[in-house]
Amino acid sequence: MKTTTIFTKEFLGNFNHLIFITKLNKGWEQEWEILLDDNGKAFLMLADAVAFVREKKWAWGLGLADFEQARRGNAQWDNL
């Protein structure tokens, strides 16, 4: 799994479209990470991000958000 992201011009140009992830815990509204696939590529579509997280069967209590949702401290929660 790739663990770093190169901030290319294309990546930064899509920043407002990236999908972010947070974990349900104290302070989740302020602790966001960019969701990356297994190859280190960022998600731009929320539906694709949800499918990826469900496929990986990650832990319960994950929130996904687009840029505007994350900025407002809002997420779509999924009970896997």
C-alpha positions as CSV (number, residue, x, y, z in Angstrom):
1,M,0.0,0.0,0.0
2,K,1.3,3.4,-0.9
3,T,1.5,5.7,2.2
4,T,2.4,9.0,0.7
5,T,0.7,11.4,-1.7
6,I,2.5,13.6,-4.2
7,F,0.8,17.0,-4.4
8,T,0.8,17.5,-8.1
9,K,-0.9,20.3,-10.0
10,E,-3.7,17.9,-10.9
11,F,-4.1,16.8,-7.3
12,L,-4.3,20.3,-6.0
13,G,-6.6,21.3,-8.8
14,N,-9.1,18.6,-7.6
15,F,-8.7,19.5,-3.9
16,N,-12.3,20.8,-3.6
17,H,-13.5,17.5,-5.0
18,L,-11.5,15.1,-2.8
19,I,-13.2,12.7,-0.4
20,F,-12.1,12.9,3.3
21,I,-12.4,10.3,6.0
22,T,-12.7,10.5,9.8
23,K,-13.2,8.1,12.7
24,L,-16.1,8.4,15.2
25,N,-14.3,9.6,18.3
26,K,-13.9,12.8,20.2
27,G,-12.8,15.7,18.0
28,W,-13.8,13.9,14.7
29,E,-15.1,17.1,13.3
30,Q,-11.6,18.5,13.2
31,E,-9.6,15.4,12.3
32,W,-9.9,14.6,8.6
33,E,-7.6,12.6,6.3
34,I,-7.7,12.4,2.5
35,L,-9.1,8.9,1.6
36,L,-6.7,7.1,-0.7
37,D,-7.1,3.8,-2.5
38,D,-4.6,1.0,-2.3
39,N,-2.4,2.7,-4.9
40,G,-2.4,6.1,-3.2
41,K,-4.9,7.6,-5.6
42,A,-7.5,10.0,-4.0
43,F,-11.2,9.6,-4.4
44,L,-13.3,12.2,-6.2
45,M,-16.7,10.6,-6.0
46,L,-18.4,9.9,-2.7
47,A,-20.2,6.8,-4.0
48,D,-16.8,5.3,-5.1
49,A,-15.4,6.1,-1.6
50,V,-18.3,4.4,0.1
51,A,-17.9,1.3,-2.1
52,F,-14.2,1.1,-1.4
53,V,-14.6,1.4,2.4
54,R,-17.3,-1.2,2.4
55,E,-15.2,-3.6,0.3
56,K,-12.3,-3.2,2.7
57,K,-14.6,-3.9,5.7
58,W,-12.9,-1.3,7.8
59,A,-13.9,-0.7,11.3
60,W,-17.3,0.6,12.4
61,G,-17.8,4.4,12.8
62,L,-16.2,5.9,9.7
63,G,-17.3,9.2,8.3
64,L,-16.9,10.2,4.7
65,A,-17.3,13.7,3.4
66,D,-16.6,15.9,0.4
67,F,-14.6,19.1,0.9
68,E,-17.6,21.3,1.9
69,Q,-19.0,18.7,4.3
70,A,-15.6,18.3,6.0
71,R,-15.2,22.1,6.2
72,R,-18.5,22.3,8.1
73,G,-17.7,19.4,10.4
74,N,-20.3,17.1,8.7
75,A,-20.0,13.6,7.5
76,Q,-21.9,10.7,6.0
77,W,-21.6,7.9,8.6
78,D,-21.6,4.2,7.6
79,N,-22.3,1.3,9.9
80,L,-20.3,-1.5,8.3
